[in-house]
Each structure stands twice: as structure tokens, then as C-alpha cells.
Amino acid sequence: MALLERLTRSMRVTERALSARSAGAPLVSPLAGSSSQMSQLVWSEFYAGEVSEVTRQSALAIPPLKRGRDILVGVIAGMALQQWQGNTQVPAPWLVNSSSGISPWHRMAATVDDLIFYDWSAWAVTRDGGQITDALRIPYERWEVDDFTGVVTVDGEEVDATQIIVFPGNGSGGILQTGAQTIKGYRALERSWIGRAQNPIPLVELHQTSDDPLTDGDQDEEDDEIGRLIDEWSAARLSPNGAVGFTPHNIEVKTHGTAQTDLFVEGRNAAVLDVARLLNMPASLLDGAQSQASLTYVTTEGKRSEFAALSIPAWISPIEARLSLDDIAPAGEVIRFDQSSLVDVVAEPINNPRRD
């Protein structure tokens, strides 16, 4: 049985199993991969700090990284693939249609996702007389390459080289490898920020200054002066009306720690910039700001041009190069993305002095 047919059949079995579940049961997206990858998201990811394992799911929990991933996937998957011989477009139905049940858009979206996180992706293909007639992206966790022999296996079974296309990425190693420390650092900032939000003001100590002790209610709960005072102050600290409290003359209020938030504002913004660098994207697209940002017109329109000219090629060029090899496109023909949808906006230089 051909590889693509085997994968298509297994996906259809999965779809039938999912459709048999109750209406309230969660469904799995074709881009989500298998549950084996989800199982890697262990509890230590949230509590172990530096020793935790970085996974795709935990990385996507970082808002700027998810936004950057969504932008790249949306833009690139929306550009159609075309086969060319010189200046003449050659019909290639398999680039725009698929009988596998997965659209070419979703096939490319999953491929770009693989390259972002792992720097590798793979398609199963069917051929007729050597020419490709259909293609289906293989979930990353279902295939592997033997480092010594170069043999590719899918679900543990060796596959013929004519039935699979392996896409090397741009050589960055994938975000899960090169951005592991950034991902962990951002998640640590998130945990600290949430903790500060839950406890927004410093620890308060109600310090007695006289020799007349307050009763603690050990013997009589109705005479629990310490308990009532703590309860009143706890309620005041959580009050939206300014957290105003009262103490008698023999009680002094002491605070421990500070409520500074500079680390969280500046630290989270710096982490957004690092995520943008990992994705090779302008930080402005992720709502991050450089400390020396210039005029809005320049930083917005100029960055759009930078995105089209520098960011997009880093992700689409490896795909175009692999699809243009002779085992896919005949000699003398190439496969390229239709980039006509990209708007190349170039900001004009501002030469005139400012006039107040």
C-alpha cells in the first residue's frame, strides 16, 4: 500500500472515531499532531523552571510567539504554489488540489508550522509515471530519519524514497531548540506577573508597640482581637475602594517588599523582541517596541517592507528549493510561491526639517 494511501486511511479512521464521540467531546485539528506530543507537556513545564521540557504546546502558550506563528502561517499558506518553465506557467494540479481530504492550504500551513518549531517537515506523495499526482503532510512525530543510513521511516516502517519528500528548513534548528531559554524566561515572567497581580501590594505586618497584648481568641473566639484586626485589614487590602484601614494607637503598620512593576513591563517587552528575532520578524508586527523607535509611519510601513523582503524569504525559500529539485519538478522547471499578494511598502525618507 502506498504511503499516502496508508496515511489517508489512518486519518479517515481517526475522523470516524472522532465523529462517534459525543457532541461535547473536544476534536483534534489536523495541524495538532498526535496525542503523543501532547503527553510531553508534563507538569514540570509549569513548575520546574530551567529543568522543564519545552514543547510546541507550551511555546504556543506565549502570546507573541503564537501571534508570530499565526502571521507566518497565514501569509505563506495563503500564497499559491506555481510551477514554471522559464516565463511560462506549467499546469500542476497537485499543487492546488488534493484528494486526501486535507486542502493544500492546510498542507502548507502545517509544513510552515513544522519548519518554525522543528526546522524539518515531510510530505507523502503519490506518483503516476514518475509525476506527482497528490501530496499530504506527515505529522512530525510520525516520521524519522536514520542518522547513519538516511532511511526514512513512518510509524516505524521504512518507506520508499519516491513516496516521501523531506523538507530541510533554513538551518536555524527550530524554535524549540534555539529559543528554549527565551520560552522558559517568558513563562517565568508570566508566572511572576500573575503572582504579583494576585498579590498586588506588599506584605503587611500589624506590629504591636505597647505592652498591653491583644487577645488571640485561643480561649474565646468572641474575644479574638488579633483575628478581627487581621480580617479587617485583609478585607481592606482586597477592597476596590482604595484599601484603607484603621489601627488603634498601639498598632503600627509595617510593609515588607515593594510593588515595583518595571521588571514585568520592560522584561515582557524585551521578551517580545527576542521572540521576534527568533521568528526573523519585525518586532512591530508582534506589538513590541524598540526603545529608540522613530516615527510611527517609518516603524509601521517600513517594517511591512522588511517583513516581505527579509522575513518571508527565510521561510519560503527552503520550500521552493526542495520542490524545485529534479525528483519533483522536471529538469528546467521550478516551483515558486505566488508572492503577488505581498504588498511591498517602502517608506519615503524624511529630509525636511521639522517645523513647529
Secondary structure as UniProt FT lines:
FT   HELIX           3..19
FT   TURN            23..24
FT   TURN            30..31
FT   HELIX           35..38
FT   TURN            39..40
FT   HELIX           44..47
FT   HELIX           49..51
FT   HELIX           56..60
FT   HELIX           63..77
FT   STRAND          81..85
FT   TURN            86..87
FT   STRAND          88..90
FT   HELIX           93..95
FT   HELIX           104..117
FT   STRAND          120..128
FT   TURN            129..130
FT   STRAND          131..137
FT   HELIX           140..142
FT   STRAND          143..145
FT   TURN            147..149
FT   STRAND          152..154
FT   TURN            155..156
FT   STRAND          157..158
FT   HELIX           161..163
FT   STRAND          164..168
FT   HELIX           175..178
FT   HELIX           180..198
FT   STRAND          203..208
FT   HELIX           221..223
FT   HELIX           225..237
FT   TURN            240..241
FT   TURN            249..250
FT   STRAND          251..256
FT   HELIX           262..279
FT   HELIX           283..286
FT   TURN            291..292
FT   HELIX           296..306
FT   HELIX           307..311
FT   HELIX           312..323
FT   TURN            326..328
FT   TURN            331..332
FT   STRAND          334..337
FT   TURN            340..341
//
